[in-house]
Amino acid sequence: MTGAQDITLVAGSEAAYELKVDINSATWQEIALIPGVGQKRAQAIVAYREKNGPFRSAEDLTRVSGVGRETAADIARYARLREASD
């Protein structure tokens, strides 16, 4: 990981803490750690973000090649979406 990254800790019922990946600032390597994402999909997410700007909702993830509604919903369980100015 390069530089400082925001990490949000959310108390969850399944574990003491749940880490959320900020899709709008994370590297593809960090996004690839989300269950079910993998390297190619994570790289596609970052490439889309770099070309089109930040994601505002999980629905925006469906615009990435290889990410359907179900996958976007799965990613959203582990992701945090915020604009760079937050």
Order of alpha helices (4+ residues) and beta strands (2+ residues): beta-beta-alpha-alpha-alpha-beta
